[in-house]
Amino acid sequence: MDSIKARITSQKFLRDTVIMMIAMTLSNFFNYLYQLLVGRLLTPQEYGELFSLLSLFYILSVLFTTINTSITKFTLIYGVRGEYGKIKAILINASRDFATLGMGMYGVLVLLSPFISKFLRIENNIFIVILFASMPFGLILPVYQGTLRGLQRFGALGVSVSSWAFFKLLFGFGLVLLGYGVLGGIIGVFLAHVATFVITLIFLRDLFDYEYDGLVDIGKIVQYGGLTFLVTFAYTTMWNIDVIFVKHYLSPLEAGYYSAISVLGKIALFAPGAIGVVVFPKTAERYERGEQHFHLLLKALVLASLISGSVVLIYALFPEFIITFVYGEKYLGVAPYLWKYGLAMTFFALSGVIINYLLSIAEMRILRYLMGILIIEIIALTLVRTVSGIINILIGVGFILVSVLSISAGRKA
């Protein structure tokens, strides 16, 4: 009986992983098509501006991931108990509160825009003002997506995830093509948030049929969310902060070239991203039921290693062809760095899978390790002024991170 149950669990895990891999592959395809097409239309200097702004947005969007993870965790807990009225309460209350928070954050960021522009050496403050207008929608969207994830509605979640990237490509590239330059690429991000917000809400309309049950333990949600935020912030910053340092310390031309390496190299990071999305609710559910869950992590790591490893191998064998095909010959000088950056992102991809696993079983002691490694990375990046040196730092940090997290996860076996 146990073997049959384990086989069914394994089949569901693989099925849902395949669904999310298809969705996230589409999402990554649209994202990289956006980078490719926009990169060909903009100059290296303009591309460096756009990419540094988007990297800053992604660092701040760690809050989006935190919300998604927290909502997933407690949606799953109440779903296991059949308390759908409480899920409705979380959905309504969280949407209201995060919309308010998003508007407040936007106001603060608008006030700080002159200082941010100066640090990134960007002349036009309006880029920042428009980009961060996405914050209210950006904070509500992970509430909706986290609810879908907690309910394990991976088909609907996949549509939501891929929709954002599709609309960013549609609106962003379209506006750049019409001559709006960096501004057009940024407006595309805002419009993508609005469109995806509407689509995702439609998938959750059935929850509004349940009776509202406001007896939700908000204290636990806030405590878990706070710790998750710090963990996610440290992790996300590790693989985004290099672009910020490059934009600040190196020339605009070098920053543009480095952005090209980063965009392609991060394919190794994002390609297995679906695995972490599925691992979290699967292991969290088994943890809540008191069942074994470590074997799911091992399967996930094998899968992620195969996917990211294949990307790195391709980069090592055909770097010039890939760079020329994607960006053209003007970026050919960065080809030797491509596989190394991909290797660094592979370490971060594996780390992301383990972090999802540890968060799903409420293991928060990893925070001290992540913060310590992040501080080391920041100090190291302030001491280096070459592209090769920065990439070597990323490789070292990624290797240390995945090693430390593996030890932490192994203790839970």
C-alpha positions in Angstrom: 0.0 0.0 0.0 2.8 2.4 0.9 4.6 1.6 -2.4 1.4 2.4 -4.4 1.0 5.7 -2.5 4.6 6.6 -3.1 4.3 5.8 -6.8 1.2 8.0 -7.0 2.9 10.8 -5.2 5.9 10.5 -7.5 3.7 10.6 -10.6 1.8 13.7 -9.3 5.1 15.4 -8.6 6.5 14.7 -12.0 3.2 15.7 -13.7 2.9 19.0 -11.9 6.6 19.6 -12.5 6.2 19.1 -16.2 3.2 21.5 -16.2 5.2 24.2 -14.5 8.3 23.5 -16.6 6.2 24.1 -19.7 4.7 27.3 -18.3 8.1 28.6 -17.0 9.8 27.6 -20.2 7.3 29.7 -22.1 7.8 32.5 -19.5 11.6 32.3 -19.9 11.2 32.2 -23.7 9.1 35.4 -23.7 11.5 37.0 -21.2 14.6 36.2 -23.2 12.9 37.2 -26.5 12.2 40.5 -24.8 15.8 40.8 -23.8 17.0 39.7 -27.3 14.7 42.0 -29.3 15.1 45.0 -27.0 18.9 44.4 -26.9 19.1 44.6 -30.6 17.1 47.8 -30.8 18.9 49.7 -28.0 22.5 50.7 -27.9 24.8 48.9 -25.3 24.6 52.0 -23.1 20.8 52.1 -23.2 20.6 48.4 -22.7 22.8 48.8 -19.6 20.4 51.4 -18.3 17.3 49.3 -18.8 18.9 46.1 -17.4 20.2 47.8 -14.3 16.8 49.3 -13.6 15.1 45.9 -14.1 17.8 44.2 -11.8 17.0 46.8 -9.1 13.3 46.0 -9.5 13.9 42.3 -9.2 15.9 42.8 -6.0 13.0 44.8 -4.5 10.5 42.3 -5.9 11.9 39.8 -3.3 8.8 41.0 -1.4 6.7 39.5 -4.2 8.3 36.1 -3.7 7.9 36.3 0.1 4.2 37.0 -0.2 3.8 34.2 -2.7 5.6 31.7 -0.4 3.8 32.8 2.8 0.3 32.7 1.1 1.2 29.3 -0.4 2.1 27.9 3.0 -1.0 28.9 4.8 -3.4 28.3 1.9 -2.0 24.7 1.8 -2.5 24.3 5.6 -6.1 25.5 5.5 -6.7 23.5 2.3 -5.6 20.3 4.0 -8.1 21.0 6.7 -10.9 21.9 4.2 -11.2 25.4 5.7 -11.8 27.3 2.4 -13.5 30.2 4.1 -10.2 31.0 5.8 -8.5 30.9 2.4 -11.0 33.4 1.1 -10.3 35.6 4.2 -6.6 35.5 3.5 -7.2 36.4 -0.1 -9.4 39.4 0.6 -7.4 40.8 3.6 -4.0 40.3 2.0 -5.1 41.9 -1.2 -6.3 45.0 0.6 -3.3 45.3 2.9 -0.7 44.8 0.2 -2.4 47.2 -2.2 -2.1 49.9 0.6 1.5 48.9 1.2 2.3 49.0 -2.5 1.0 52.5 -2.8 3.1 53.6 0.2 6.2 52.0 -1.2 5.7 53.7 -4.5 5.5 57.1 -2.9 8.8 56.5 -1.0 10.5 55.2 -4.2 9.4 58.3 -6.1 10.9 60.5 -3.5 14.1 58.5 -3.6 14.2 58.4 -7.5 16.8 61.3 -7.8 19.3 59.4 -5.5 18.7 56.1 -7.3 19.2 57.7 -10.7 22.5 59.3 -9.5 23.8 56.0 -8.1 23.0 54.2 -11.4 24.2 57.1 -13.5 20.8 57.4 -15.2 19.8 60.9 -16.2 16.0 60.5 -16.5 14.1 60.1 -13.2 10.9 59.3 -15.0 12.2 55.8 -15.7 12.1 55.0 -12.0 8.8 56.7 -11.4 7.0 54.6 -14.1 8.8 51.3 -13.4 7.8 51.3 -9.7 4.2 52.3 -10.5 3.9 48.5 -10.8 4.4 48.0 -7.0 0.7 47.9 -5.9 -0.1 45.3 -8.6 3.2 43.6 -8.0 2.3 43.0 -4.4 -1.3 41.8 -5.0 -0.4 39.4 -7.8 1.7 37.0 -5.6 -1.2 36.8 -3.2 -3.3 35.4 -6.1 -0.5 33.2 -7.5 0.4 31.9 -4.0 -3.2 30.9 -3.5 -3.2 29.0 -6.7 0.1 27.4 -5.7 -1.2 26.4 -2.3 -4.3 24.8 -3.8 -1.9 23.1 -6.2 -3.8 24.4 -9.3 -0.6 24.3 -11.3 -2.4 24.6 -14.7 -3.9 28.0 -13.8 -0.7 29.1 -12.0 1.2 28.2 -15.2 -1.0 30.4 -17.3 -0.6 33.3 -14.8 3.2 33.0 -14.7 3.6 32.8 -18.5 1.1 35.6 -19.1 3.2 38.2 -17.3 6.3 37.5 -19.5 4.1 37.4 -22.6 2.5 40.8 -21.9 5.9 42.3 -21.0 7.2 41.2 -24.4 4.1 42.4 -26.2 3.9 45.8 -24.7 7.6 46.4 -23.9 9.1 45.4 -27.3 6.2 47.0 -29.1 6.8 50.4 -27.5 10.6 50.1 -28.0 9.9 49.3 -31.6 7.7 52.4 -31.9 10.7 54.5 -30.8 10.1 54.9 -27.0 13.5 53.4 -26.1 14.2 52.6 -22.5 10.9 54.2 -21.4 9.0 51.8 -23.7 10.7 48.8 -22.1 9.8 50.0 -18.6 6.1 50.8 -19.5 5.8 47.2 -20.8 6.6 45.9 -17.3 3.8 48.1 -15.8 1.2 47.0 -18.3 2.2 43.3 -17.9 1.4 43.5 -14.2 -2.0 45.0 -14.8 -3.0 42.4 -17.5 -1.8 39.4 -15.4 -3.5 40.7 -12.3 -6.9 40.6 -14.1 -6.3 37.1 -15.6 -5.1 35.5 -12.3 -8.1 36.9 -10.4 -10.5 35.2 -12.8 -8.9 31.8 -11.9 -9.8 32.4 -8.2 -13.4 33.5 -8.6 -14.8 30.2 -7.2 -13.3 30.9 -3.8 -15.7 33.8 -3.4 -18.6 31.3 -3.2 -17.4 30.2 0.2 -18.5 31.8 3.5 -15.9 34.3 4.8 -14.1 33.0 7.8 -11.9 35.6 9.4 -10.6 33.4 12.2 -7.1 33.2 10.7 -3.9 33.2 12.8 -2.4 36.4 11.4 0.4 36.3 13.9 1.8 33.1 12.5 1.5 34.3 8.9 3.3 37.6 9.7 6.1 35.8 11.6 6.6 33.2 8.9 6.4 36.0 6.2 9.0 38.1 8.0 11.6 35.3 8.2 10.8 34.2 4.6 11.4 37.8 3.4 14.8 37.9 4.9 15.8 34.5 3.5 14.4 35.4 0.0 16.0 38.9 0.1 19.4 37.5 0.8 19.1 34.8 -1.8 17.7 37.1 -4.6 20.3 39.8 -3.9 23.1 37.3 -4.3 22.4 36.8 -8.0 21.3 40.3 -8.9 23.6 42.6 -7.0 26.6 42.0 -9.4 24.7 43.9 -12.2 24.2 46.9 -9.8 28.0 46.9 -8.9 29.0 46.7 -12.5 26.7 49.6 -13.5 28.2 51.7 -10.7 31.9 50.9 -11.0 32.5 50.0 -14.7 32.0 52.0 -17.8 28.5 52.2 -19.5 29.8 50.2 -22.4 31.2 47.4 -20.1 27.9 47.4 -18.1 26.0 46.9 -21.4 28.3 44.0 -22.3 28.0 42.5 -18.8 24.2 42.7 -19.0 24.3 40.5 -22.1 26.4 37.9 -20.2 24.0 38.1 -17.3 20.8 37.7 -19.4 22.1 34.6 -21.1 23.8 33.1 -18.0 20.7 33.4 -16.0 19.0 30.8 -18.3 20.9 28.2 -16.2 19.2 29.8 -13.1 15.7 30.1 -14.4 15.4 27.0 -16.6 14.8 24.6 -13.6 12.7 27.2 -11.7 9.6 25.2 -12.0 11.0 22.5 -9.8 11.2 24.8 -6.8 7.7 26.0 -7.5 6.4 22.4 -7.2 8.7 21.2 -4.5 7.4 23.7 -1.9 3.7 22.8 -1.8 4.4 19.0 -2.3 6.9 18.8 0.6 4.9 21.2 2.8 1.8 19.0 2.4 3.7 15.9 3.4 5.3 17.8 6.3 1.8 18.9 7.5 0.6 15.3 7.3 3.7 13.9 9.1 4.9 12.0 6.1 8.4 11.5 4.6 9.5 14.3 2.3 13.3 14.3 1.8 13.1 12.0 -1.2 11.3 14.7 -3.1 14.2 17.1 -2.6 16.7 14.5 -3.9 14.6 14.0 -7.1 14.3 17.8 -7.5 18.0 18.3 -7.2 18.8 15.6 -9.8 16.4 17.2 -12.2 17.7 20.7 -11.7 21.3 19.5 -12.1 20.5 17.9 -15.4 18.7 21.0 -16.7 21.2 23.6 -15.6 24.2 21.4 -16.4 23.0 21.0 -20.0 22.8 24.8 -20.4 26.3 25.2 -19.1 27.6 22.5 -21.4 26.0 24.2 -24.4 27.6 27.5 -23.4 31.0 25.9 -23.0 30.8 24.2 -26.5 29.2 27.0 -28.6 29.8 30.4 -26.9 30.6 32.4 -30.0 27.6 31.1 -31.9 25.2 31.8 -29.1 26.4 35.3 -28.5 26.4 36.2 -32.2 23.0 34.6 -32.8 21.4 36.4 -29.8 23.1 39.8 -29.7 25.2 40.1 -32.8 29.0 40.4 -33.3 29.2 43.6 -31.3 29.0 41.5 -28.1 31.3 38.7 -29.2 34.1 39.8 -26.8 32.1 38.4 -23.8 31.8 34.9 -25.2 34.6 33.4 -23.0 32.8 34.4 -19.9 29.4 32.8 -20.8 29.9 29.3 -19.4 31.5 30.6 -16.2 28.5 32.8 -15.5 26.2 29.9 -16.3 28.1 27.7 -13.8 27.6 30.3 -11.1 23.9 30.5 -11.9 23.7 26.7 -11.7 24.9 26.8 -8.1 22.3 29.4 -7.3 19.6 27.3 -9.1 20.4 24.3 -6.9 20.4 26.6 -3.8 17.0 27.9 -4.8 15.5 24.3 -4.8 17.0 23.6 -1.4 15.7 26.9 0.0 12.2 26.1 -1.2 12.4 22.7 0.5 13.7 24.2 3.8 11.1 26.9 3.8 8.3 24.4 3.2 9.2 22.6 6.4 9.6 25.8 8.4 13.4 25.5 8.7 14.5 29.1 9.2 18.0 28.7 10.7 19.4 29.0 7.3 18.9 32.7 7.5 22.1 33.3 9.4 24.1 31.4 6.8 22.5 33.3 3.9 23.1 36.7 5.5 26.7 35.9 6.3 27.5 34.7 2.7 25.7 37.8 1.3 27.9 40.1 3.3 31.0 38.3 2.1 29.8 38.7 -1.5 29.2 42.4 -1.1 32.6 43.0 0.4 34.3 41.0 -2.4 32.5 42.9 -5.1 33.6 46.2 -3.8 37.2 45.1 -4.2 37.0 43.9 -7.8 36.9 46.1 -11.0 37.0 43.5 -13.8 34.4 41.4 -15.4 36.3 38.1 -14.9 36.9 38.9 -11.3 33.2 39.6 -10.6 32.2 36.3 -12.3 34.7 34.4 -10.3 33.3 35.8 -7.1 29.8 34.7 -8.2 31.1 31.1 -8.8 32.7 31.0 -5.4 29.7 32.4 -3.5 27.3 30.0 -5.4 29.5 27.0 -4.5 29.7 28.0 -0.8 25.9 28.6 -0.7 24.8 25.3 -2.2 27.3 23.4 0.0 26.0 25.0 3.2 22.4 24.5 2.3 23.0 20.9 1.4 24.4 20.2 4.8 21.4 21.9 6.4 18.9 19.9 4.3 20.8 16.7 5.0 20.2 17.1 8.7 16.5 16.9 8.0 16.7 13.5 6.2 
